[in-house]
Amino acid sequence: MPDERFMKIVELAKRRGFFWRSYEIYGGMAGLYDYGHYGALMKDNLIEMLKDYYVNKLGFVMIDTPNLGAEEVYIASGHVEKFGDYIVECEKCGLMKAEDVLGYVPKSEDELKDLRCPKCSSPLIPKGVFSLMFKTNYGPYMERIAYLRPETAQGIFVNFDKLYRLAREKIPFGVVQVGKGFRNEISPRNALLRMREFNMFEVEVFLDDKRKWNLDEEVLRCTLYLIPKNGAVRLMSIGNALKEGIIGSEAMAFFMYSTYKLLLSAGIPEKAIRFRQHREDELAHYANDCWDCEVRFGEDWVEVVGIADRGDYDLKRHSDYSGKDLRILKELGEKRKVKKKVVKANMKVLGPIFRERAREAAKIIENSDGNIKEVFGVELPENAFRVEIVEEEISHEKFYPVVIEPSYGVDRIIFGILYNSYYEREEGYRVLRLPPKIAPVKAGVFPLVNRDSLPEIAMKIKKKLSEEGIICYYDDSGSIGRRYARADEVGVPFCITVDYQSKEDSTVTIRERDSTEQKRVRIDSLPEILKKLCEEKIKFDDL
């Protein structure tokens, strides 16, 4: 990778306005891409399709949080300490990501000994761990540290208490965030597949620890290509994968199914989709389990969606570090006596150490499990707190919800759609077989010839369609065949042609992109027909 098809997509994307490298007049900037007119519309269509499913159909709530996050947030989340890659250096070729050389994620520097550069065969020198986060400063004297978010998820977790109230204090419930992520990739490459600034569609689903989900027969019968962490590719039903323990929970199974169906609907074929489970040695620091949904690019497979079981890691960490209790109450049904561990802070010790922040430090300590070692980066002395065991009668208990997270890489999905929808007709014309709901432009409106009042009729049709909310364009340049070819190349699913018969009976032809078949319909019925075609409520053959 990249193969010939890949390079053709990149060339077409730049020439026809889907995407191109940012700041090209200054030589470009690695890992950054601009979306042109068609790409921006296509991206919006994909996001709207995902929102329709998760927000409209599943009833999840939305949030929009800043790209910039305080240092404390990412210390608590574990990213400051653990979000990095091992790097190696070739004296001739420069720095490289160790994973790219080894083909897997190394866990220690011992695995980097005696490596050779894949480009020139020179020895590679280990250079330690490289943080993938963009660090910056803010405040009048630039005295505070902040990070550009490497994921949108933390903005959801730190607002959990507010979101839980929005969800009427019931679980399960889900939260959706659409936005930018930023990662200082060591070697960004392959167009939209590895970038330093990228678009994410993330969903955090909060459940109890049983991770139950109502699965109907359609879900259980759905077959997926699965690669378990200790096995080869298997085509099997979700129901059987649950029975054999390959998929660990009903909730995980449901969101794997949802992801599969959404990618199919977006235009990625069944045989180009598979799910690969992470090995124990490649799980993120917050994950108990993770399945990558991968899309095929020729001979290669690329992750486009990660579906992670984050457990209660994030809410626990933010509770411990912020002092805010993010647990929720669960009714037990009957009263019971329980022994409880209580952590009590020693203000006489904390006062001289933390001064004006002593009460804040005490709150953090008392909300911990008693194993806390430091607060605000300061090591705690042994007498900073004591742990007592008390007995009390309860009818409710507090617990941290667990999280299943489907995280969609929007840019990668867009490239996957373009790659798998591209084909060439026998005469050499290029076509993008984009589903109508994803296609950036739904229709082209053409007069057969540029005279005899045909352009005026076509312009009126274009105006009417636009007023009805159908994105379309007018084109009267060149032969009708060339206009069809230009439309096909950017994935326009339907072309409307005004001819001499249109003047006689107020009808036009609609041409369908992939079959190139044409059908005649009345002009006054066009808006309704196109809307139904684009929403896939009817098929072209039904006309």
C-alpha positions as CSV (number, residue, x, y, z in Angstrom):
1,M,0.0,0.0,0.0
2,P,-0.6,2.4,-1.6
3,D,-1.5,0.5,-4.8
4,E,-2.5,1.8,-8.2
5,R,-6.1,2.2,-7.3
6,F,-5.1,4.1,-4.2
7,M,-3.0,6.6,-6.2
8,K,-5.9,7.0,-8.7
9,I,-8.2,7.9,-5.9
10,V,-5.8,10.5,-4.5
11,E,-5.4,12.0,-8.0
12,L,-9.2,12.1,-8.6
13,A,-9.8,13.5,-5.2
14,K,-7.5,16.4,-5.8
15,R,-8.6,17.1,-9.3
16,R,-12.3,16.9,-8.6
17,G,-12.4,18.6,-5.2
18,F,-12.7,15.9,-2.6
19,F,-9.5,16.5,-0.7
20,W,-5.9,17.6,-1.1
21,R,-2.9,18.3,1.1
22,S,-3.1,21.4,3.3
23,Y,-1.0,24.5,2.6
24,E,0.2,23.2,-0.8
25,I,1.4,26.6,-2.0
26,Y,3.9,26.4,0.9
27,G,5.0,22.9,0.2
28,G,2.3,21.2,2.2
29,M,2.2,20.0,5.8
30,A,2.5,16.3,6.5
31,G,-0.5,14.7,8.1
32,L,-3.0,17.6,7.3
33,Y,-5.6,17.6,4.5
34,D,-8.3,20.0,3.3
35,Y,-11.7,18.8,2.2
36,G,-12.9,20.5,-1.0
37,H,-16.5,21.0,-2.0
38,Y,-17.4,17.4,-2.8
39,G,-15.4,16.0,0.2
40,A,-16.9,18.4,2.7
41,L,-20.5,17.5,1.5
42,M,-19.7,13.8,1.6
43,K,-18.2,14.0,5.1
44,D,-21.3,15.8,6.3
45,N,-23.6,13.2,4.7
46,L,-21.6,10.4,6.4
47,I,-21.9,12.1,9.8
48,E,-25.6,12.8,9.3
49,M,-26.1,9.1,8.6
50,L,-24.3,8.1,11.8
51,K,-26.2,10.7,13.8
52,D,-29.5,9.5,12.4
53,Y,-28.8,6.1,13.7
54,Y,-27.3,6.8,17.1
55,V,-29.2,10.0,18.0
56,N,-32.5,9.5,16.2
57,K,-33.0,5.8,16.2
58,L,-31.2,4.8,19.4
59,G,-32.1,8.0,21.3
60,F,-28.5,8.8,22.4
61,V,-27.7,12.4,23.5
62,M,-25.2,14.7,22.0
63,I,-22.4,16.9,23.4
64,D,-19.8,19.2,21.9
65,T,-16.7,19.9,24.0
66,P,-13.5,21.9,23.3
67,N,-10.5,20.7,21.4
68,L,-8.2,22.0,24.1
69,G,-8.1,20.2,27.4
70,A,-6.4,21.1,30.7
71,E,-3.4,19.1,31.7
72,E,-5.2,17.7,34.7
73,V,-7.8,16.0,32.5
74,Y,-5.1,14.0,30.5
75,I,-3.1,13.2,33.6
76,A,-6.3,11.7,35.1
77,S,-7.1,9.8,31.8
78,G,-3.7,8.3,31.7
79,H,-2.8,9.8,28.3
80,V,0.1,12.0,29.7
81,E,1.8,8.9,31.1
82,K,0.9,6.2,28.6
83,F,-0.2,7.7,25.2
84,G,2.9,7.3,23.1
85,D,4.8,5.2,20.6
86,Y,8.3,3.7,20.7
87,I,10.5,5.3,18.1
88,V,13.8,4.4,16.4
89,E,16.1,6.4,14.3
90,C,18.1,5.7,11.1
91,E,21.0,8.1,10.6
92,K,20.2,8.3,6.9
93,C,16.4,8.1,6.8
94,G,15.4,9.8,10.1
95,L,12.9,8.9,12.9
96,M,10.4,6.0,12.4
97,K,7.6,4.5,14.4
98,A,8.9,1.2,15.9
99,E,5.5,-0.5,15.2
100,D,5.9,0.2,11.5
101,V,9.3,-1.6,11.5
102,L,8.3,-4.6,13.6
103,G,4.8,-5.0,12.4
104,Y,3.4,-5.1,15.9
105,V,3.3,-2.8,19.0
106,P,6.4,-3.3,21.1
107,K,6.0,-3.3,24.9
108,S,9.6,-2.6,25.9
109,E,12.7,-1.1,24.5
110,D,14.3,-4.6,24.6
111,E,12.3,-5.5,21.5
112,L,14.1,-2.8,19.5
113,K,17.6,-4.3,19.6
114,D,19.4,-5.2,16.4
115,L,16.7,-3.7,14.1
116,R,17.6,-2.6,10.6
117,C,16.1,0.2,8.5
118,P,13.5,-1.1,6.0
119,K,14.6,1.5,3.5
120,C,18.4,1.4,3.6
121,S,19.3,-1.5,6.0
122,S,21.3,0.7,8.3
123,P,21.1,0.0,12.1
124,L,18.2,1.5,13.9
125,I,18.8,3.3,17.2
126,P,16.1,3.1,19.9
127,K,15.0,6.6,21.0
128,G,12.5,5.8,23.7
129,V,8.8,6.7,23.8
130,F,7.4,9.6,21.8
131,S,4.3,11.3,23.2
132,L,1.6,11.5,20.5
133,M,-0.2,14.5,22.2
134,F,0.2,18.1,21.1
135,K,1.2,20.1,24.2
136,T,0.6,23.8,24.5
137,N,0.4,26.6,27.1
138,Y,-2.3,29.1,27.9
139,G,-3.0,32.0,30.4
140,P,-1.7,35.6,30.4
141,Y,1.8,34.4,31.1
142,M,1.4,31.0,29.3
143,E,1.8,29.5,32.7
144,R,-0.8,26.7,32.4
145,I,-0.3,23.5,30.4
146,A,-2.9,22.1,28.0
147,Y,-3.2,19.5,25.3
148,L,-5.1,19.2,22.1
149,R,-7.4,16.2,22.6
150,P,-6.2,12.9,21.2
151,E,-9.8,11.6,21.4
152,T,-13.1,13.3,22.0
153,A,-14.1,10.8,24.8
154,Q,-12.7,12.7,27.8
155,G,-15.1,15.6,27.1
156,I,-17.9,13.1,27.7
157,F,-16.5,11.5,30.8
158,V,-15.8,14.7,32.6
159,N,-19.4,15.7,32.0
160,F,-20.9,12.4,33.0
161,D,-23.0,13.7,35.9
162,K,-24.7,16.3,33.7
163,L,-25.3,13.8,30.9
164,Y,-26.7,11.3,33.3
165,R,-29.3,13.8,34.4
166,L,-30.1,14.5,30.7
167,A,-30.7,10.8,30.3
168,R,-33.2,10.9,33.2
169,E,-30.8,9.0,35.4
170,K,-31.4,5.7,33.6
171,I,-28.9,3.3,32.1
172,P,-28.1,2.1,29.6
173,F,-27.7,5.4,27.8
174,G,-25.3,6.7,25.1
175,V,-23.6,10.0,24.3
176,V,-22.3,11.0,20.9
177,Q,-19.6,13.5,20.1
178,V,-18.5,14.6,16.6
179,G,-15.3,16.6,16.4
180,K,-11.5,16.8,15.8
181,G,-8.8,14.6,17.3
182,F,-5.1,15.5,17.2
183,R,-2.2,13.1,17.3
184,N,1.4,14.0,16.6
185,E,2.0,11.0,14.4
186,I,5.7,10.2,13.9
187,S,5.2,9.3,10.2
188,P,1.8,10.4,8.9
189,R,1.1,8.9,5.5
190,N,-1.3,7.3,3.0
191,A,-3.5,10.4,2.6
192,L,-6.5,10.3,5.0
193,L,-5.4,7.1,6.6
194,R,-2.8,8.4,9.1
195,M,-3.2,12.1,9.9
196,R,-2.2,14.5,12.6
197,E,-5.6,16.2,12.7
198,F,-8.6,14.0,12.0
199,N,-12.4,13.8,12.3
200,M,-14.0,11.5,14.8
201,F,-17.5,10.3,15.6
202,E,-17.3,8.8,19.0
203,V,-20.0,7.1,21.1
204,E,-19.8,6.3,24.8
205,V,-22.4,3.8,25.9
206,F,-22.9,3.6,29.7
207,L,-24.2,0.3,31.2
208,D,-24.1,-1.8,34.3
209,D,-21.3,-4.5,34.7
210,K,-23.5,-7.2,33.0
211,R,-23.2,-5.4,29.7
212,K,-26.6,-6.7,28.6
213,W,-28.3,-5.6,25.4
214,N,-31.6,-6.7,23.8
215,L,-30.5,-8.6,20.7
216,D,-33.2,-9.7,18.2
217,E,-33.0,-12.5,15.7
218,E,-31.7,-10.3,13.0
219,V,-28.7,-9.4,15.1
220,L,-28.0,-12.9,16.3
221,R,-28.2,-14.4,12.7
222,C,-25.9,-11.7,11.2
223,T,-22.6,-13.2,10.1
224,L,-19.3,-11.4,10.4
225,Y,-15.7,-12.1,9.4
226,L,-14.0,-12.3,12.8
227,I,-10.4,-12.7,13.8
228,P,-10.3,-13.6,17.5
229,K,-7.1,-12.6,19.4
230,N,-5.8,-16.2,19.4
231,G,-7.2,-17.5,16.1
232,A,-7.6,-17.2,12.3
233,V,-10.4,-15.6,10.3
234,R,-13.8,-17.1,10.9
235,L,-17.1,-16.3,9.2
236,M,-19.7,-16.9,11.9
237,S,-23.0,-15.6,13.3
238,I,-23.0,-13.2,16.1
239,G,-25.2,-15.6,18.1
240,N,-22.6,-18.4,17.8
241,A,-19.7,-16.0,18.6
242,L,-21.5,-15.1,21.8
243,K,-22.1,-18.7,22.7
244,E,-18.5,-19.6,22.2
245,G,-17.3,-16.6,24.2
246,I,-15.5,-15.1,21.2
247,I,-17.5,-11.9,21.6
248,G,-17.5,-11.1,25.3
249,S,-20.9,-9.3,25.8
250,E,-24.2,-8.6,24.2
251,A,-23.4,-4.9,24.2
252,M,-20.2,-5.4,22.4
253,A,-22.0,-7.7,19.9
254,F,-24.7,-5.1,19.2
255,F,-22.3,-2.3,18.4
256,M,-20.2,-4.6,16.2
257,Y,-23.5,-5.4,14.3
258,S,-24.4,-1.7,14.2
259,T,-21.0,-0.8,12.8
260,Y,-21.2,-3.5,10.1
261,K,-24.7,-2.4,9.0
262,L,-23.7,1.3,8.9
263,L,-20.6,0.6,6.8
264,L,-22.6,-1.5,4.4
265,S,-25.1,1.4,4.1
266,A,-22.3,3.8,3.5
267,G,-21.1,1.8,0.5
268,I,-18.4,-0.5,1.7
269,P,-19.0,-4.1,0.5
270,E,-19.5,-7.0,2.8
271,K,-16.3,-8.8,1.7
272,A,-14.3,-5.7,2.5
273,I,-15.3,-5.6,6.2
274,R,-13.9,-7.7,9.0
275,F,-13.4,-7.4,12.8
276,R,-10.1,-8.1,14.5
277,Q,-9.8,-8.5,18.2
278,H,-6.8,-6.8,19.9
279,R,-4.2,-9.1,21.5
280,E,-3.6,-8.6,25.2
281,D,-0.2,-6.9,24.4
282,E,-1.8,-4.2,22.1
283,L,-4.8,-3.1,24.2
284,A,-4.9,0.6,25.0
285,H,-4.3,1.4,28.7
286,Y,-8.0,2.0,29.3
287,A,-9.4,-1.1,27.5
288,N,-10.5,-4.5,28.8
289,D,-11.3,-5.7,25.2
290,C,-11.3,-4.1,21.8
291,W,-12.4,-5.1,18.3
292,D,-11.2,-3.2,15.3
293,C,-13.5,-3.0,12.3
294,E,-11.1,-3.1,9.4
295,V,-11.8,-2.2,5.7
296,R,-9.8,-3.8,2.9
297,F,-7.7,-1.6,0.6
298,G,-6.4,-4.0,-2.0
299,E,-4.1,-6.5,-0.2
300,D,-4.2,-4.5,3.1
301,W,-6.6,-4.0,5.9
302,V,-7.0,-0.7,7.8
303,E,-8.8,0.0,11.0
304,V,-11.7,2.4,10.5
305,V,-13.7,1.9,13.7
306,G,-12.6,0.7,17.1
307,I,-15.2,-0.8,19.5
308,A,-13.6,-0.9,22.9
309,D,-14.8,-2.1,26.3
310,R,-13.3,0.6,28.5
311,G,-14.8,-0.9,31.7
312,D,-15.1,1.7,34.5
313,Y,-11.6,3.0,34.0
314,D,-12.4,6.5,32.9
315,L,-15.1,7.4,35.5
316,K,-13.0,6.0,38.3
317,R,-9.9,7.9,37.3
318,H,-11.8,11.2,36.9
319,S,-13.5,10.7,40.3
320,D,-10.1,10.0,42.0
321,Y,-8.3,13.0,40.4
322,S,-11.1,15.6,40.5
323,G,-12.7,14.7,43.8
324,K,-16.1,14.6,42.1
325,D,-18.0,11.3,42.8
326,L,-19.1,10.0,39.4
327,R,-20.8,6.9,40.7
328,I,-24.6,6.4,40.3
329,L,-27.1,4.8,42.6
330,K,-28.6,1.4,42.2
331,E,-31.6,0.1,44.1
332,L,-31.0,-3.2,45.9
333,G,-34.7,-4.1,46.4
334,E,-34.2,-4.8,50.1
335,K,-32.1,-3.4,52.9
336,R,-28.8,-5.1,53.8
337,K,-25.9,-4.6,56.1
338,V,-22.6,-4.1,54.5
339,K,-19.1,-3.3,55.7
340,K,-17.7,-0.3,54.1
341,K,-14.2,1.1,53.8
342,V,-14.1,4.8,54.7
343,V,-11.1,7.0,53.9
344,K,-10.6,10.0,56.3
345,A,-8.1,12.7,55.5
346,N,-5.8,14.2,58.2
347,M,-6.1,18.0,57.7
348,K,-3.3,18.7,60.2
349,V,-1.0,16.9,57.9
350,L,-2.5,18.1,54.6
351,G,-2.7,21.8,55.6
352,P,1.0,22.6,55.7
353,I,1.6,20.5,52.5
354,F,-1.2,21.9,50.2
355,R,-2.1,25.2,52.0
356,E,-5.0,26.8,50.1
357,R,-5.7,23.6,48.2
358,A,-5.8,21.4,51.3
359,R,-9.5,20.9,51.3
360,E,-9.5,20.1,47.6
361,A,-6.7,17.5,48.3
362,A,-8.7,16.1,51.2
363,K,-11.8,15.6,49.0
364,I,-9.8,13.7,46.4
365,I,-8.3,11.5,49.1
366,E,-11.6,10.7,50.7
367,N,-13.2,9.8,47.4
368,S,-10.4,7.4,46.7
369,D,-10.2,3.7,47.5
370,G,-7.5,4.3,50.1
371,N,-4.7,3.2,47.7
372,I,-3.9,6.8,46.6
373,K,-0.2,7.6,46.6
374,E,-0.1,11.2,45.5
375,V,-2.3,14.3,44.9
376,F,-1.5,17.2,42.5
377,G,1.9,15.4,41.8
378,V,2.9,15.5,45.5
379,E,3.7,12.2,47.3
380,L,1.5,11.7,50.4
381,P,3.0,10.8,53.7
382,E,1.7,7.7,55.5
383,N,-0.2,9.8,58.1
384,A,-2.0,11.9,55.5
385,F,-5.2,9.8,55.9
386,R,-6.5,6.7,57.7
387,V,-8.8,3.9,56.5
388,E,-11.6,2.6,58.7
389,I,-14.0,-0.2,58.2
390,V,-17.6,0.6,59.2
391,E,-20.9,-1.3,59.1
392,E,-24.0,0.3,57.8
393,E,-27.5,-0.6,56.5
394,I,-28.2,0.2,52.9
395,S,-31.1,0.0,50.4
396,H,-29.0,1.5,47.5
397,E,-25.4,1.2,46.5
398,K,-23.2,3.3,44.3
399,F,-21.3,2.0,41.4
400,Y,-19.4,3.2,38.3
401,P,-21.1,2.3,35.0
402,V,-19.0,0.5,32.5
403,V,-18.5,1.8,29.0
404,I,-18.6,0.3,25.5
405,E,-17.1,2.8,23.0
406,P,-17.7,2.6,19.2
407,S,-15.2,5.2,17.8
408,Y,-15.5,6.0,14.1
409,G,-12.6,7.4,12.1
410,V,-14.6,9.6,9.7
411,D,-11.7,10.3,7.3
412,R,-10.7,6.7,7.0
413,I,-14.2,5.6,6.4
414,I,-14.5,8.3,3.6
415,F,-11.4,7.0,2.0
416,G,-12.6,3.4,2.4
417,I,-15.9,4.3,0.6
418,L,-14.0,6.1,-2.2
419,Y,-11.6,3.2,-2.6
420,N,-14.2,0.5,-2.7
421,S,-16.7,2.4,-4.8
422,Y,-14.2,3.3,-7.6
423,Y,-14.3,1.5,-10.9
424,E,-13.7,2.1,-14.6
425,R,-16.0,1.5,-17.5
426,E,-14.7,-0.4,-20.6
427,E,-14.2,2.9,-22.4
428,G,-11.9,4.1,-19.5
429,Y,-14.3,6.5,-17.8
430,R,-14.0,6.6,-14.0
431,V,-17.0,6.1,-11.8
432,L,-17.6,6.4,-8.0
433,R,-20.4,4.0,-7.1
434,L,-21.5,6.1,-4.0
435,P,-24.8,5.3,-2.3
436,P,-27.3,8.2,-2.9
437,K,-27.4,9.1,0.8
438,I,-23.6,9.5,0.9
439,A,-23.1,11.0,-2.6
440,P,-22.2,14.7,-2.2
441,V,-24.4,15.8,-5.0
442,K,-27.7,14.0,-5.7
443,A,-28.4,15.1,-9.3
444,G,-27.1,16.9,-12.3
445,V,-29.6,18.8,-14.5
446,F,-28.6,19.1,-18.2
447,P,-30.3,20.6,-21.3
448,L,-29.7,18.2,-24.2
449,V,-28.5,21.1,-26.3
450,N,-27.7,24.7,-25.4
451,R,-30.6,26.4,-27.4
452,D,-34.3,26.3,-28.2
453,S,-35.3,27.3,-24.6
454,L,-34.0,23.9,-23.2
455,P,-31.5,25.7,-20.9
456,E,-34.3,27.8,-19.4
457,I,-36.4,24.7,-18.6
458,A,-33.4,23.0,-17.1
459,M,-32.6,26.0,-14.9
460,K,-36.2,26.1,-13.6
461,I,-35.9,22.4,-12.7
462,K,-32.6,23.0,-10.9
463,K,-34.1,25.9,-9.0
464,K,-37.1,23.9,-7.9
465,L,-35.0,20.9,-6.8
466,S,-32.7,23.3,-4.8
467,E,-35.7,24.8,-3.1
468,E,-36.8,21.3,-2.1
469,G,-33.4,20.8,-0.3
470,I,-32.0,18.5,-3.0
471,I,-28.3,19.3,-3.7
472,C,-27.9,19.4,-7.4
473,Y,-26.1,21.4,-10.2
474,Y,-26.7,22.6,-13.7
475,D,-24.3,21.8,-16.6
476,D,-24.6,22.8,-20.3
477,S,-20.9,22.5,-21.3
478,G,-19.8,20.0,-23.9
479,S,-21.6,16.9,-25.2
480,I,-24.2,15.1,-23.1
481,G,-21.9,12.1,-22.9
482,R,-19.1,14.2,-21.4
483,R,-21.5,15.7,-18.9
484,Y,-22.6,12.2,-17.8
485,A,-18.9,11.2,-17.5
486,R,-18.1,14.2,-15.3
487,A,-21.1,13.4,-13.1
488,D,-20.1,9.7,-12.8
489,E,-16.6,10.6,-11.7
490,V,-17.8,12.5,-8.6
491,G,-20.5,9.9,-7.8
492,V,-23.6,11.8,-8.8
493,P,-26.3,9.0,-8.7
494,F,-28.9,10.6,-11.0
495,C,-28.8,12.9,-14.1
496,I,-31.8,14.7,-15.4
497,T,-31.9,15.6,-19.1
498,V,-34.2,18.1,-20.7
499,D,-34.8,17.3,-24.4
500,Y,-37.3,18.4,-27.1
501,Q,-40.0,16.1,-25.8
502,S,-39.8,18.0,-22.5
503,K,-41.3,21.0,-24.3
504,E,-44.2,18.9,-25.6
505,D,-45.3,16.9,-22.5
506,S,-43.4,18.3,-19.5
507,T,-41.4,15.1,-19.0
508,V,-37.6,14.5,-18.6
509,T,-35.3,11.5,-18.5
510,I,-33.6,10.4,-15.3
511,R,-30.4,8.4,-15.9
512,E,-29.1,6.1,-13.1
513,R,-25.4,6.2,-12.8
514,D,-24.4,2.5,-12.4
515,S,-26.8,0.9,-14.8
516,T,-26.8,4.0,-17.2
517,E,-30.5,3.2,-17.7
518,Q,-32.9,6.0,-18.4
519,K,-36.5,6.4,-17.5
520,R,-39.0,9.2,-18.3
521,V,-40.9,11.0,-15.6
522,R,-43.0,14.1,-15.2
523,I,-41.2,17.3,-14.2
524,D,-43.7,18.1,-11.4
525,S,-43.0,14.7,-9.8
526,L,-39.2,15.1,-9.9
527,P,-38.6,16.4,-6.3
528,E,-40.7,13.6,-4.7
529,I,-39.1,10.9,-6.9
530,L,-35.5,12.1,-6.2
531,K,-36.1,12.4,-2.4
532,K,-37.4,8.8,-2.3
533,L,-34.5,7.6,-4.5
534,C,-31.9,9.3,-2.3
535,E,-33.5,8.1,0.9
536,E,-33.6,4.6,-0.6
537,K,-37.3,4.4,-0.1
538,I,-37.7,3.3,-3.7
539,K,-35.4,1.8,-6.3
540,F,-34.7,3.0,-9.7
541,D,-36.3,-0.1,-11.2
542,D,-39.5,0.9,-9.4
543,L,-40.0,3.9,-11.6
